[in-house]
């Protein structure tokens, strides 16, 4: 059994802290090749591709004082005790090793993951004023998620218990993105609902298959290093090269001497009932998903700013548009139920020439399927490939994610709409600038979707685009989709204005 890992610092502003000790089975006998104990303290392995991607994003966000932490707030069942909460969290840490894994950087620059088999997580306990547990829990969650988590020094998880009159009411958790993505929270939520929490939409989104042994981070790293994994990486890199050789060159913005806003990354939030109706109507007409409809609109916006180019075989002209999609890479049972990040951006490049918007949706669906099948690849090899293709083409390429579509437990209504209905819905649109964690992207659109509609969050890097660019971008997106909802023959390329 390995020695206990040093306990990380407690979360900010706790009233008191309670240790959550965990003691996992000795993993030394179970490790896969290359993932054995490094120094008797814990088992080590290389980082997975997605962990490397997210670590680079987390490092970049920390320079801006942000952490890319993933928040979750669970309402606890009546009768839940503090001791029961500690037990449920301890079981969670034992069950999912990525939650007790730190990142190790050596002087040579090598980065590895170290899985500890014993230690303790701090649980901060906050007593809420009488009748104010709901608001107090959200405040506590904000306090947990805002400060960056340095996964080289502490666990990739912060936890706080909110009590009222001495009775546990809420469990607040903040995860580092190096440890989880949105899909990884499904089995985490299922575990907590089974033990202490009330019903949770994430837990209901998908249940792990019965009898499935979920893959851990060391097993995933070994799978990626195997011959089959290298074959998959080669397939992904070939797909990426094809996309990089076709995607439009990034537009070099005109010099702007005006003072840039601070902070550098700005975030434009929009909810629009008209957009919800339009996306649902186009999805109903085309038979494709709302995610594909949004992706096609982004492809159209990208292509609208470029010129036509001769087709490779001389048979005419092409006008490509590109969008980077977040691929979840969870097609197998052992990864579908895994608690570790398996998401990476994959390029999706579509020829828009000669297509109306309905046809563009069809083309985007086919291109998206190819992109998702190709999946992720080692981030350093992707970056080197991008630099090589950009140099050979003599252009600048922007290979940053552009769309992260995140459906929740309920689906967006998919049905036809009318001009009158769109006009009546338009005044209820709400657009505002908000705070968020920055990604290494000139622009990044997140779409959170549930029964209440689509919530768009567009990040803009003001070193590349001024804030008003983001406003024009979302306006053009909505105009295009509303036009396509009413006209099956709507042109694919909008006027950006």
C-alpha positions in Angstrom: 0.0 0.0 0.0 1.4 3.4 -0.9 2.0 6.2 1.6 -0.7 8.9 2.1 -0.6 11.8 -0.3 -0.2 15.2 1.2 -3.6 16.8 2.0 -4.4 19.8 -0.2 -5.4 23.2 1.1 -9.0 23.6 2.2 -11.6 25.3 -0.1 -12.1 29.0 0.4 -14.2 30.5 3.3 -15.2 27.3 5.1 -17.0 27.5 8.5 -15.2 24.3 9.3 -13.7 21.3 7.4 -14.2 17.6 7.8 -11.7 15.1 6.3 -13.0 12.6 3.7 -10.5 9.8 3.9 -10.2 7.2 1.2 -8.3 4.0 1.0 -8.4 2.3 -2.4 -7.3 -1.2 -3.2 -3.6 -1.6 -3.9 -3.3 -0.8 -7.6 0.3 -2.0 -8.0 -0.8 -5.5 -8.9 -3.5 -4.2 -11.3 -1.6 -1.7 -13.3 -1.3 -1.9 -17.1 2.1 -1.9 -18.9 3.9 1.4 -18.3 1.5 2.5 -15.5 3.2 0.9 -12.4 4.2 2.6 -9.2 6.8 5.3 -9.9 8.4 5.6 -6.4 6.3 3.5 -4.1 3.9 6.4 -3.4 1.4 5.9 -6.2 0.8 4.5 -9.7 1.9 6.7 -12.6 1.0 6.7 -16.3 1.2 9.2 -19.2 -1.7 11.6 -19.6 -4.4 10.7 -22.0 -4.9 12.8 -25.1 -7.9 14.5 -23.7 -6.2 15.2 -20.4 -3.3 16.8 -22.3 -5.8 18.9 -24.2 -7.6 20.1 -21.1 -4.4 20.6 -19.1 -3.2 23.0 -21.8 -6.5 24.9 -21.6 -6.5 25.0 -17.8 -2.9 26.3 -17.9 -3.9 29.0 -20.3 -7.0 30.0 -18.3 -5.0 30.2 -15.1 -2.9 33.0 -16.7 -6.2 35.0 -16.7 -7.0 34.1 -13.1 -9.6 31.5 -14.1 -9.7 27.7 -13.6 -12.0 25.9 -16.1 -13.6 24.2 -13.1 -16.9 22.3 -13.6 -19.6 23.0 -11.0 -22.3 20.7 -9.7 -24.8 21.4 -7.0 -26.8 18.5 -5.5 -29.9 18.9 -3.3 -29.6 16.2 -0.6 -32.4 13.8 0.4 -34.1 14.5 3.7 -32.5 12.5 6.5 -29.0 12.7 4.9 -26.3 13.1 7.6 -22.9 14.6 7.5 -21.4 11.1 8.1 -23.4 9.7 5.2 -22.2 12.5 3.0 -18.6 11.7 4.0 -19.1 8.0 3.2 -20.7 8.7 -0.2 -17.8 11.0 -1.2 -15.2 8.5 0.1 -16.8 5.8 -2.0 -16.8 8.1 -5.0 -13.0 8.7 -4.7 -12.3 5.0 -4.3 -14.5 4.1 -7.3 -13.2 6.7 -9.7 -9.4 7.0 -9.6 -9.2 10.1 -11.8 -10.7 12.0 -8.8 -7.6 11.1 -6.7 -5.1 11.7 -9.4 -2.6 14.6 -9.6 -0.5 15.8 -12.5 3.3 15.5 -12.1 5.6 17.7 -14.1 9.3 16.8 -14.1 12.2 19.2 -14.8 12.6 17.8 -18.3 9.1 18.9 -19.2 7.5 15.5 -19.1 3.9 15.5 -17.7 2.4 12.4 -16.2 -0.6 11.5 -14.0 -0.1 10.0 -10.5 -3.0 8.0 -9.1 -3.0 7.9 -5.2 -4.5 5.0 -3.4 -5.0 6.8 -0.1 -5.4 10.3 1.1 -8.1 12.7 2.3 -10.3 15.3 0.7 -11.4 18.4 2.6 -15.1 18.8 2.9 -16.0 22.4 3.9 -19.2 22.6 6.0 -21.2 25.8 5.8 -24.2 26.6 8.0 -26.8 28.6 6.0 -29.1 31.1 7.7 -32.6 29.8 8.4 -34.7 29.7 5.3 -31.7 30.7 3.0 -30.2 27.4 2.2 -30.9 27.6 -1.6 -29.2 31.0 -2.1 -26.4 30.2 0.3 -25.7 26.9 -1.6 -25.3 28.8 -4.8 -23.0 31.3 -3.1 -20.9 28.5 -1.7 -20.7 26.8 -5.2 -19.5 30.1 -6.7 -16.8 30.2 -4.0 -15.7 26.7 -4.8 -15.6 26.9 -8.6 -14.1 30.4 -9.1 -10.5 30.0 -7.8 -8.3 27.9 -10.2 -7.5 24.3 -9.1 -3.8 23.5 -9.5 -3.9 19.7 -10.1 -0.2 19.4 -9.5 -0.7 20.4 -5.8 -4.3 19.3 -4.9 -7.0 16.8 -5.8 -9.0 17.7 -9.0 -12.1 18.1 -6.8 -13.4 20.6 -4.2 -16.3 19.8 -2.0 -18.6 21.7 0.4 -21.6 20.7 2.4 -24.3 23.3 3.1 -26.4 22.7 6.2 -29.5 24.4 7.6 -30.3 24.0 11.3 -27.5 21.5 11.4 -29.1 19.3 8.7 -27.3 18.8 5.4 -29.2 20.4 2.5 -26.8 20.7 -0.5 -23.6 19.2 -1.7 -21.5 21.5 -3.9 -18.7 20.1 -6.0 -16.1 21.8 -8.3 -14.2 19.5 -10.6 -11.1 20.3 -12.6 -11.6 19.9 -16.4 -8.4 17.8 -16.4 -10.5 15.2 -14.5 -13.9 15.3 -16.1 -15.9 16.6 -19.0 -19.7 16.9 -19.0 -20.3 13.2 -20.0 -18.0 12.0 -17.1 -20.5 13.5 -14.6 -23.2 11.1 -15.6 -21.9 8.2 -13.5 -20.7 10.6 -10.8 -24.3 12.0 -10.4 -25.8 8.5 -10.6 -23.6 7.4 -7.7 -24.6 10.4 -5.6 -28.3 10.0 -6.4 -28.0 6.4 -5.3 -26.4 7.3 -2.0 -27.5 10.8 -0.8 -28.8 13.2 -3.5 -32.3 13.8 -4.8 -33.0 13.0 -8.5 -30.6 14.9 -10.8 -31.0 15.5 -14.5 -27.4 14.6 -15.3 -27.9 11.2 -13.5 -31.0 10.5 -15.6 -29.3 11.5 -18.9 -27.7 8.1 -19.4 -27.1 5.1 -17.2 -23.9 3.1 -17.5 -24.6 -0.3 -19.0 -25.1 -3.1 -16.5 -21.9 -5.0 -15.8 -19.7 -2.5 -17.7 -16.2 -2.0 -16.3 -15.5 1.7 -16.8 -12.1 2.5 -18.1 -9.8 4.5 -15.8 -7.2 7.1 -16.9 -4.3 4.7 -16.8 -6.2 2.1 -18.9 -7.2 4.8 -21.4 -3.6 6.1 -21.7 -2.4 2.5 -22.3 -5.2 2.0 -24.9 -4.1 5.1 -26.7 -0.4 3.9 -26.7 -1.3 0.5 -28.0 -1.1 -0.5 -31.7 -4.9 -0.1 -32.0 -4.7 3.3 -30.4 -1.9 4.5 -32.7 -4.0 3.3 -35.7 -6.9 5.4 -34.4 -4.6 8.4 -34.0 -3.4 8.0 -37.6 -7.0 7.9 -38.8 -7.8 11.1 -36.9 -4.7 12.8 -38.1 -5.5 12.0 -41.7 -8.9 13.4 -41.3 -7.6 16.5 -39.7 -5.0 17.0 -42.5 -7.8 16.8 -45.1 -9.8 19.4 -43.2 -6.8 21.7 -42.6 -6.0 21.7 -46.3 -9.5 22.8 -47.1 -10.6 25.1 -44.3 -10.7 28.8 -45.1 -7.7 30.8 -44.0 -8.2 32.9 -40.9 -8.9 36.5 -41.6 -6.2 38.8 -40.4 -8.2 41.6 -38.6 -7.6 45.2 -39.7 -5.3 47.1 -37.3 -7.4 48.7 -34.5 -5.8 51.4 -32.4 -8.7 51.6 -30.0 -8.0 50.4 -26.4 -9.0 46.8 -26.0 -11.5 45.9 -23.2 -10.2 44.3 -20.1 -10.3 41.4 -19.5 -9.1 40.2 -22.9 -11.7 37.5 -23.3 -15.3 38.6 -23.3 -18.4 36.5 -23.2 -21.7 37.3 -24.9 -24.7 35.4 -23.6 -28.0 35.1 -25.5 -31.3 33.4 -25.1 -33.8 33.8 -27.9 -37.2 32.0 -28.2 -37.2 32.9 -31.9 -33.9 31.1 -32.3 -35.3 28.1 -30.5 -38.3 28.0 -32.8 -36.1 28.4 -35.9 -33.6 25.7 -35.0 -36.5 23.3 -34.2 -38.3 24.1 -37.4 -35.2 23.5 -39.6 -34.5 20.2 -37.7 -38.1 19.1 -38.3 -37.9 19.8 -42.0 -34.5 18.3 -42.6 -34.8 15.3 -40.2 -31.4 16.3 -38.7 -30.6 17.1 -35.1 -30.7 20.7 -33.7 -26.9 20.3 -33.1 -26.4 19.7 -36.8 -28.6 22.7 -37.7 -26.5 25.0 -35.5 -23.3 23.5 -36.9 -24.4 24.1 -40.4 -25.2 27.8 -39.6 -21.7 28.2 -38.2 -20.3 26.6 -41.3 -22.3 29.1 -43.4 -21.0 32.1 -41.4 -17.5 30.9 -41.8 -17.8 30.4 -45.6 -19.6 33.7 -46.0 -16.4 35.6 -45.2 -14.3 33.7 -47.8 -14.1 33.6 -51.6 -14.7 30.7 -53.9 -11.6 28.7 -54.9 -11.1 26.2 -57.8 -12.0 22.6 -57.1 -9.1 20.3 -56.7 -10.0 18.3 -59.8 -10.7 21.4 -61.9 -14.5 20.6 -62.2 -15.7 23.9 -60.8 -15.4 26.0 -57.6 -15.7 25.3 -54.0 -16.3 27.5 -51.0 -15.5 25.6 -47.8 -16.7 26.5 -44.3 -15.3 25.0 -41.1 -16.4 24.4 -37.6 -14.6 22.6 -34.8 -16.9 20.2 -33.0 -16.4 18.7 -29.5 -16.1 15.0 -30.0 -17.0 13.0 -26.9 -15.3 9.8 -28.0 -17.6 7.5 -25.9 -18.7 4.9 -28.4 -17.6 1.9 -26.5 -19.3 0.6 -23.2 -16.0 0.9 -21.3 -15.7 4.6 -22.2 -19.4 5.5 -22.1 -19.4 5.0 -18.4 -15.9 6.3 -17.7 -15.2 9.1 -15.3 -12.4 10.9 -17.1 -12.3 13.5 -19.9 -12.7 12.0 -23.4 -13.7 15.1 -25.3 -11.5 16.9 -27.9 -12.2 19.3 -30.7 -12.3 17.8 -34.2 -12.4 19.8 -37.4 -15.5 19.5 -39.6 -15.0 21.1 -43.1 -18.0 21.4 -45.5 -18.2 22.5 -49.1 -21.0 25.1 -49.3 -20.8 25.8 -53.1 -24.1 25.5 -54.9 -26.0 24.6 -51.7 -29.1 26.1 -50.2 -29.3 26.0 -46.4 -31.3 22.8 -46.3 -28.7 21.0 -48.5 -26.0 22.5 -46.3 -27.6 20.9 -43.3 -27.4 17.6 -45.1 -23.8 18.0 -46.0 -22.9 19.1 -42.5 -24.6 16.0 -41.1 -22.4 13.8 -43.3 -19.2 15.8 -42.5 -20.0 15.8 -38.8 -20.4 12.0 -38.8 -17.0 11.6 -40.5 -15.4 14.0 -38.0 -16.8 12.2 -35.0 -15.8 8.8 -36.4 -12.3 10.1 -36.8 -12.2 11.2 -33.2 -9.4 12.8 -31.2 -5.7 12.5 -31.5 -2.5 13.5 -29.6 -2.7 17.3 -29.2 1.0 17.9 -29.9 0.8 15.9 -33.2 -2.3 17.9 -34.2 -0.6 21.2 -33.5 2.5 20.1 -35.5 0.2 19.0 -38.4 -1.6 22.3 -38.4 1.6 24.3 -38.4 2.9 22.2 -41.3 -0.2 22.6 -43.4 -0.4 26.4 -42.7 3.2 26.8 -43.8 2.7 24.8 -46.9 -0.5 26.7 -47.8 1.1 30.0 -46.9 -1.9 31.1 -44.8 -2.9 31.4 -41.1 -5.3 28.8 -39.8 -7.4 29.1 -36.7 -7.9 25.6 -35.4 -9.8 26.5 -32.2 -13.1 24.9 -31.2 -16.1 26.8 -32.4 -19.1 24.8 -31.2 -19.7 22.8 -28.0 -23.3 21.6 -28.1 -24.4 20.3 -24.7 -27.9 18.8 -24.6 -29.4 18.2 -21.2 -32.0 15.7 -20.0 -34.8 17.1 -22.1 -34.8 17.8 -25.8 -35.5 21.0 -27.7 -39.0 21.0 -29.3 -38.7 20.1 -33.0 -41.7 21.3 -35.0 -42.6 23.8 -37.9 -43.1 27.5 -37.1 -44.6 30.5 -38.8 -43.5 34.1 -39.5 -46.0 35.3 -37.0 -44.8 33.0 -34.3 -41.2 34.1 -34.9 -42.1 37.8 -34.9 -44.0 37.4 -31.6 -41.1 35.6 -30.0 -38.4 38.0 -31.2 -38.9 40.7 -28.4 -38.2 38.1 -25.7 -34.6 37.7 -26.8 -32.1 38.6 -24.0 -28.4 39.4 -24.8 -25.9 40.4 -22.2 -22.2 40.3 -21.5 -21.2 37.8 -18.8 -18.2 36.4 -17.0 -16.8 32.9 -17.9 -13.7 30.9 -18.1 -11.6 31.6 -21.3 -10.6 28.9 -23.8 -7.6 29.2 -26.1 -9.8 30.3 -29.0 -10.4 33.4 -31.1 -14.1 32.5 -30.7 -15.9 29.6 -29.0 -19.6 29.0 -29.0 -21.2 26.9 -26.3 -24.9 25.9 -26.7 -26.6 24.5 -23.6 -29.9 23.1 -24.6 -32.9 21.9 -22.5 -36.7 22.3 -22.4 -36.3 26.0 -21.7 -34.4 26.5 -25.0 -30.9 27.2 -26.2 -28.5 29.2 -24.1 -25.7 30.5 -26.3 -22.4 31.7 -24.8 -20.0 33.2 -27.4 -16.4 33.8 -26.3 -14.5 36.4 -28.2 -10.8 37.1 -27.9 -10.5 40.8 -28.2 -6.9 40.5 -29.4 -8.5 39.0 -32.6 -12.0 40.4 -32.8 -13.6 43.5 -31.1 -16.6 42.7 -28.8 -19.1 44.1 -31.4 -17.9 41.3 -33.7 -19.6 38.8 -31.3 -22.8 40.8 -31.4 -22.9 40.8 -35.2 -22.0 37.1 -35.2 -25.0 36.1 -33.1 -27.3 38.4 -35.0 -26.3 36.9 -38.3 -26.7 33.4 -36.9 -30.3 34.1 -35.8 -31.2 35.9 -39.0 -30.0 33.0 -41.1 -31.8 30.3 -39.1 -35.1 32.3 -38.9 -34.9 32.7 -42.7 -34.2 29.0 -43.2 -37.1 28.1 -40.9 -39.6 29.8 -43.2 -38.0 29.1 -46.6 -36.8 25.6 -47.7 -34.8 27.2 -50.4 -33.0 29.8 -48.2 -29.5 30.6 -49.5 -26.8 28.9 -47.6 -24.5 31.9 -47.3 -25.9 34.9 -45.3 -25.0 38.6 -45.5 -22.9 39.2 -42.4 -23.4 43.0 -42.3 
